[in-house]
């Protein structure tokens, strides 16, 4: 805690009967107390905590009854199923989880959480950059850790999120954050891990869902795809050149793409568009992940054979094609699983992200194995994003996990009671729970 000039002036003014040395002692005491408080908060990660007696879902398909999970200094060091496990003072704080479920932290992909606060207030929306080709637009530096929306997402068990820029043909670079931190640097988990492309649509639907106006062919489709290819080729030439007379910020942001150190995320919905994006990635030797991919079930075998991962979009939607089954989108995850495609589930948007676990629950209700549904929002996103020691509960991994009173994928029973990021317990209150408590107290509701 720093003492401002104004505060120091106040101390001098109200301490006219004290000597200057006494005033310095007051300032020193305030500063020492601040350091003590900071040290206490900082040491919270180092507290030994043991969760005992719950049902453990490890995030890699295994379920352990009467589980014991213990962690120290933010790292998990005990994971076992043992109803007779004896605890002692060396295990630190013991938390009884009998009748509850323990899960890895949920990971939300394809969001602009922290970039938008109130959709109808333009000044609070910072997810879109002007222009079409903006690989140098970094979402991480616009991420607002003080967003009131983050708390509502965190209280549903989502502790990590991929923050993605929107708009344009090349939207910019995404980063992964922990949903806890003083600022974007503090919250950062992995910076600039991917470049985002919105693939041109061959067809566009006119009107809106209540008044459809038919389909219009995009006459500039081939031209737009060629422009994208030309940009990538120029960026590759720039990357492999020995010297540059002038630095190009857009091409500089593409470094890492051509060595497959960065992932190229391509938003595409229909079969032809996805196949063209795959051919584009193969031609330029890119690490490709398809996003949205509503028609991915039609080419599931090809995706599995070429080992192309998919991040599915919102499941709670009507099908993209009029002649599809009404529940086609709900069944897509199970179809991809059966074909052997690596896929993750997402809930695009910002405030909408809190419903991510229930999207996975819907997929489980339509044929997807329940533990695979959990993996699609824990370990699989971690693998796609290249996050280390996150997404599963195992010895040596980070102690980022949640405890729920019921099934976390079922909105009827999912009540998150505890959450930890790197061993630090996270406050699960938010603006909405504060308002609920306020008015329950006002009207005497228990």
C-alpha positions in Angstrom: 0.0 0.0 0.0 1.5 3.3 -1.1 0.9 6.6 0.8 -0.1 9.4 -1.6 1.1 13.0 -1.4 -2.4 14.0 -0.3 -2.5 11.4 2.5 0.9 12.5 3.7 -0.3 16.1 3.7 -3.3 15.2 5.8 -1.1 13.4 8.3 1.1 16.5 8.6 -1.9 18.8 8.9 -3.7 16.8 11.6 -0.5 16.0 13.5 0.6 19.6 14.2 1.3 18.8 17.8 3.5 15.8 16.8 7.1 16.0 15.7 8.0 15.1 12.1 9.7 11.9 13.4 6.4 10.8 14.9 4.6 11.4 11.6 7.2 9.3 9.8 6.5 6.5 12.4 2.8 6.6 11.6 3.6 6.3 7.8 6.0 3.5 8.5 3.5 1.6 10.6 0.9 1.9 7.9 3.4 0.6 5.3 4.5 -2.3 7.6 0.8 -3.3 8.1 0.3 -3.3 4.3 3.3 -5.5 3.8 2.0 -7.9 6.5 -1.4 -8.0 4.8 0.2 -8.6 1.4 2.4 -11.4 2.8 -0.7 -13.1 4.3 -2.6 -13.0 1.1 0.4 -14.1 -1.0 1.0 -17.1 1.3 -2.5 -18.4 0.8 -1.2 -20.4 -2.1 1.2 -22.2 0.2 -1.4 -23.5 2.6 -1.7 -27.3 2.7 -5.3 -28.4 2.0 -6.7 -31.9 1.8 -10.1 -32.7 0.3 -11.5 -36.0 1.6 -14.5 -38.3 0.9 -15.8 -36.9 -2.3 -16.4 -38.4 -5.7 -13.4 -37.4 -7.9 -13.7 -36.9 -11.6 -10.1 -36.7 -12.7 -10.8 -35.1 -16.2 -9.2 -38.0 -18.1 -12.2 -40.4 -17.9 -11.6 -41.9 -14.5 -14.0 -41.6 -11.5 -12.8 -42.4 -8.0 -15.1 -42.8 -5.0 -14.1 -41.9 -1.4 -11.3 -39.8 -3.0 -8.5 -37.9 -1.3 -6.9 -35.0 -3.0 -4.2 -33.1 -1.2 -2.1 -30.1 -2.4 0.6 -27.9 -1.1 2.2 -24.7 -2.6 -0.3 -24.9 -5.4 0.7 -28.4 -6.6 -1.3 -31.6 -6.1 0.7 -34.3 -4.3 -1.9 -36.9 -3.3 -4.7 -38.4 -5.4 -6.2 -41.7 -4.3 -9.3 -43.6 -3.6 -9.2 -44.8 0.0 -12.2 -44.8 2.4 -9.8 -45.7 5.3 -7.4 -42.9 4.6 -6.1 -41.5 7.9 -5.5 -37.8 8.2 -3.1 -36.0 10.5 -1.8 -32.5 11.1 0.8 -32.9 8.2 -2.1 -32.8 5.7 -3.0 -29.2 6.7 -6.6 -28.1 6.5 -9.0 -31.0 6.1 -12.2 -30.4 4.1 -14.9 -33.0 4.3 -16.3 -33.5 0.8 -18.6 -36.5 1.5 -21.6 -36.5 -0.8 -19.9 -33.9 -3.1 -18.1 -34.1 -6.4 -14.6 -32.9 -7.1 -13.7 -31.8 -10.7 -10.8 -30.1 -12.5 -11.3 -26.5 -13.2 -13.4 -25.9 -16.3 -11.8 -24.2 -19.3 -13.8 -21.9 -21.6 -12.6 -21.6 -25.2 -13.7 -19.1 -27.8 -14.9 -16.3 -25.5 -14.5 -12.5 -25.3 -15.0 -12.4 -21.5 -13.4 -9.3 -20.0 -13.5 -7.5 -23.3 -17.2 -6.5 -23.1 -19.3 -5.4 -20.1 -22.6 -4.0 -21.3 -23.5 -4.9 -24.9 -25.6 -1.8 -25.4 -22.9 0.6 -24.1 -20.3 1.0 -26.9 -17.7 2.4 -24.5 -17.6 -0.9 -22.6 -17.0 -3.1 -25.8 -13.4 -3.6 -26.7 -13.5 -6.9 -28.6 -13.4 -5.6 -32.3 -10.5 -3.9 -34.0 -11.0 -1.6 -37.0 -9.9 -3.2 -40.3 -9.9 -6.6 -41.9 -6.4 -8.0 -41.4 -5.3 -7.5 -37.7 -3.1 -10.3 -36.5 -1.3 -7.7 -34.3 -4.5 -7.0 -32.3 -3.8 -8.6 -28.9 -6.8 -9.5 -26.8 -4.8 -9.9 -23.7 -3.9 -6.2 -23.3 -7.6 -5.2 -23.4 -8.7 -7.9 -20.9 -10.4 -6.2 -17.9 -9.9 -8.2 -14.6 -12.4 -5.9 -12.9 -15.3 -7.0 -15.1 -18.4 -7.8 -13.0 -19.2 -10.5 -15.5 -16.1 -12.6 -14.5 -17.5 -13.4 -11.1 -20.7 -14.8 -12.6 -18.7 -17.1 -14.8 -16.3 -18.2 -12.1 -19.1 -19.2 -9.7 -20.1 -21.9 -12.2 -16.7 -23.6 -12.0 -15.0 -21.9 -15.0 -11.5 -20.8 -13.8 -9.7 -20.5 -17.1 -10.8 -18.8 -20.3 -9.4 -18.2 -23.8 -9.9 -14.5 -24.6 -10.5 -14.1 -28.3 -10.7 -10.9 -30.5 -13.7 -10.5 -32.8 -14.4 -9.0 -36.2 -12.4 -8.7 -39.4 -11.0 -11.4 -41.6 -8.0 -11.9 -39.3 -9.3 -10.9 -35.9 -6.0 -11.0 -33.9 -4.3 -13.2 -31.3 -6.0 -14.9 -28.4 -4.6 -15.6 -25.0 -5.5 -17.7 -22.0 -6.2 -16.2 -18.6 -6.9 -17.4 -15.1 -10.1 -15.8 -13.8 -8.4 -14.3 -10.9 -5.8 -11.5 -10.9 -5.1 -7.9 -10.2 -4.5 -7.0 -13.9 -4.1 -8.7 -17.3 -0.4 -9.4 -16.7 -1.2 -11.1 -13.3 -4.1 -13.1 -14.8 -2.2 -14.2 -17.9 -1.7 -18.0 -18.2 -0.5 -18.2 -21.9 -0.2 -15.2 -24.1 -0.8 -15.0 -27.9 -1.2 -18.7 -28.3 -3.3 -18.5 -31.5 -4.3 -16.4 -34.5 -8.0 -16.2 -35.4 -9.5 -16.2 -38.9 -13.1 -15.7 -39.9 -13.3 -17.8 -43.1 -15.4 -16.1 -45.9 -18.8 -17.6 -46.4 -19.7 -19.1 -49.8 -23.4 -18.3 -49.0 -25.1 -15.9 -46.7 -28.6 -16.0 -45.4 -30.7 -12.9 -45.8 -33.2 -11.6 -43.3 -33.3 -13.1 -39.8 -34.8 -16.2 -38.1 -38.3 -14.8 -37.8 -38.3 -13.5 -41.4 -35.9 -15.5 -43.6 -35.2 -14.0 -47.0 -33.5 -16.8 -48.7 -29.8 -17.5 -49.5 -27.4 -15.2 -51.4 -24.2 -16.4 -53.1 -21.0 -14.6 -52.2 -19.7 -13.7 -55.6 -16.4 -12.5 -54.1 -15.7 -15.7 -52.2 -12.7 -16.8 -54.4 -11.2 -13.3 -54.3 -11.5 -13.1 -50.6 -9.8 -16.6 -50.1 -7.0 -15.5 -52.4 -6.5 -12.3 -50.5 -6.1 -14.4 -47.3 -3.6 -16.7 -49.0 -1.6 -13.8 -50.3 -1.4 -12.2 -46.9 -0.1 -15.5 -45.3 2.5 -15.9 -48.1 3.7 -12.4 -47.6 3.9 -13.0 -43.9 5.9 -16.2 -44.5 8.3 -14.4 -46.8 8.8 -11.6 -44.2 9.3 -14.2 -41.5 12.0 -16.2 -43.4 13.8 -13.0 -44.6 17.2 -12.3 -43.0 16.8 -8.5 -42.7 14.0 -5.9 -42.8 14.5 -2.3 -43.6 11.2 -1.5 -41.8 9.4 -3.5 -39.2 5.8 -4.6 -40.2 3.8 -5.1 -37.0 1.1 -7.3 -38.7 3.8 -9.7 -40.1 5.7 -9.6 -36.8 2.5 -10.9 -35.0 2.5 -13.9 -37.4 5.8 -15.2 -36.1 5.4 -18.7 -34.6 2.6 -19.5 -37.0 4.8 -21.1 -39.7 6.7 -23.2 -37.1 3.4 -24.4 -35.7 4.2 -22.8 -32.4 0.9 -20.8 -32.7 -2.4 -22.4 -33.6 -4.5 -21.0 -36.5 -8.1 -21.0 -35.3 -10.5 -20.8 -38.3 -14.2 -20.0 -37.9 -16.1 -21.9 -40.5 -19.6 -23.6 -40.5 -20.2 -25.5 -43.7 -18.5 -28.5 -45.3 -17.0 -26.7 -48.4 -15.7 -23.8 -46.3 -14.1 -26.2 -43.8 -12.5 -28.3 -46.6 -11.1 -25.1 -48.2 -9.7 -24.1 -44.8 -8.1 -27.5 -44.4 -6.5 -27.3 -47.9 -5.3 -23.8 -47.0 -3.6 -25.0 -43.8 -2.0 -28.0 -45.6 -0.6 -25.8 -48.4 1.0 -23.4 -45.9 1.9 -26.0 -43.3 -0.2 -24.5 -40.5 -1.5 -26.0 -37.2 -5.3 -25.8 -37.8 -8.2 -25.9 -35.4 -11.8 -25.5 -36.8 -14.2 -23.4 -34.7 -18.0 -23.4 -34.9 -17.9 -26.3 -37.4 -21.6 -27.0 -37.3 -21.3 -29.3 -40.4 -18.2 -31.1 -39.0 -20.2 -34.3 -38.5 -20.4 -34.6 -42.2 -16.6 -34.9 -42.6 -15.8 -36.5 -39.2 -13.8 -39.3 -40.8 -11.6 -36.8 -42.7 -11.1 -34.7 -39.6 -10.0 -37.8 -37.6 -7.7 -39.0 -40.3 -6.0 -35.6 -40.7 -5.9 -35.1 -36.9 -7.7 -31.8 -37.0 -9.2 -30.6 -33.8 -12.6 -28.9 -33.6 -14.0 -26.4 -31.1 -17.8 -26.7 -31.4 -19.9 -23.5 -30.9 -23.2 -23.1 -29.2 -25.2 -26.3 -29.0 -28.4 -24.7 -27.9 -29.3 -23.7 -31.5 -31.4 -24.8 -34.4 -29.6 -26.7 -37.1 -27.8 -24.6 -39.8 -29.5 -26.5 -42.6 -33.3 -26.7 -43.0 -33.2 -30.5 -43.8 -31.1 -31.5 -40.8 -32.6 -33.3 -37.9 -34.0 -30.9 -35.3 -31.5 -32.3 -32.7 -28.6 -32.5 -35.2 -26.4 -30.0 -33.3 -27.0 -31.8 -30.0 -25.9 -35.1 -31.5 -22.7 -33.7 -33.2 -20.4 -34.2 -30.2 -21.3 -37.9 -30.0 -20.8 -38.3 -33.8 -17.3 -36.7 -33.5 -16.4 -38.9 -30.5 -17.4 -42.1 -32.4 -15.3 -41.0 -35.4 -12.3 -40.3 -33.2 -12.2 -36.5 -33.7 -10.5 -34.4 -31.0 -13.1 -31.8 -30.0 -13.9 -29.3 -27.3 -17.2 -27.6 -26.5 -17.5 -23.8 -26.1 -20.1 -21.2 -25.3 -19.2 -18.2 -27.5 -19.8 -14.7 -26.0 -19.0 -13.3 -22.6 -21.8 -13.4 -20.0 -23.1 -16.5 -21.8 -19.9 -18.5 -20.9 -21.3 -19.3 -17.5 -23.6 -21.9 -19.2 -20.6 -23.9 -20.6 -21.0 -26.9 -18.2 -24.7 -27.2 -19.1 -23.8 -27.3 -22.8 -21.6 -30.3 -22.0 -24.5 -31.8 -20.1 -26.8 -31.4 -23.1 -24.2 -33.2 -25.3 -24.2 -36.1 -22.7 -28.0 -36.3 -22.9 -27.7 -36.9 -26.7 -25.3 -39.8 -26.8 -21.9 -38.4 -25.7 -20.2 -40.3 -22.9 -20.5 -38.3 -19.7 -16.9 -38.3 -18.7 -15.9 -37.4 -22.3 -18.4 -34.5 -22.0 -16.4 -33.4 -19.0 -13.2 -33.8 -20.8 -14.5 -31.6 -23.6 -14.5 -28.6 -21.2 -11.4 -29.6 -19.1 -8.5 -31.7 -20.4 -9.3 -31.4 -24.2 -9.3 -27.6 -24.2 -6.0 -27.7 -22.1 -4.5 -30.0 -24.8 -5.7 -27.8 -27.7 -4.4 -24.7 -26.0 -1.1 -26.2 -25.0 -1.7 -25.6 -21.2 0.6 -27.6 -19.0 -0.5 -29.4 -15.8 -4.0 -28.0 -16.1 -7.3 -29.8 -17.0 -6.9 -33.0 -15.0 -6.5 -33.8 -11.3 -3.2 -35.8 -11.0 -0.1 -35.7 -8.9 2.2 -33.0 -10.0 -0.5 -30.9 -11.7 -1.6 -27.5 -10.6 -4.2 -27.4 -7.8 -6.9 -25.8 -10.0 -10.1 -27.6 -9.2 -13.7 -27.2 -8.0 -16.1 -28.9 -5.6 -19.8 -29.1 -6.4 -22.7 -30.3 -4.3 -24.0 -32.2 -7.3 -23.3 -33.1 -11.0 -21.5 -30.0 -12.4 -23.0 -30.7 -15.9 -26.6 -30.6 -14.6 -28.0 -27.1 -13.9 -30.5 -28.6 -11.4 -27.8 -29.9 -9.0 -24.6 -27.9 -9.9 -23.8 -25.7 -6.9 -20.1 -24.8 -6.7 -19.1 -24.6 -3.1 -15.3 -24.4 -3.4 -12.9 -23.4 -6.1 -9.1 -23.2 -6.2 -6.6 -21.8 -8.7 -3.1 -22.9 -8.2 -4.0 -23.9 -4.6 -5.5 -20.5 -3.8 -9.2 -20.5 -2.7 -11.3 -18.3 -4.9 -14.2 -16.1 -3.8 -17.3 -17.4 -5.5 -19.5 -14.4 -4.8 -20.5 -12.0 -7.6 -22.8 -9.1 -8.3 -25.8 -11.3 -8.7 -25.3 -13.2 -5.5 -24.7 -9.9 -3.6 -28.1 -8.6 -4.9 -29.8 -11.8 -4.0 -28.5 -11.7 -0.4 -29.3 -8.0 -0.2 -33.0 -8.4 -1.1 -33.4 -11.7 0.8 -32.3 -9.8 3.9 -34.6 -6.9 3.1 -37.7 -9.1 2.8 -36.7 -11.6 5.5 -36.4 -14.5 3.1 -34.2 -17.4 4.3 
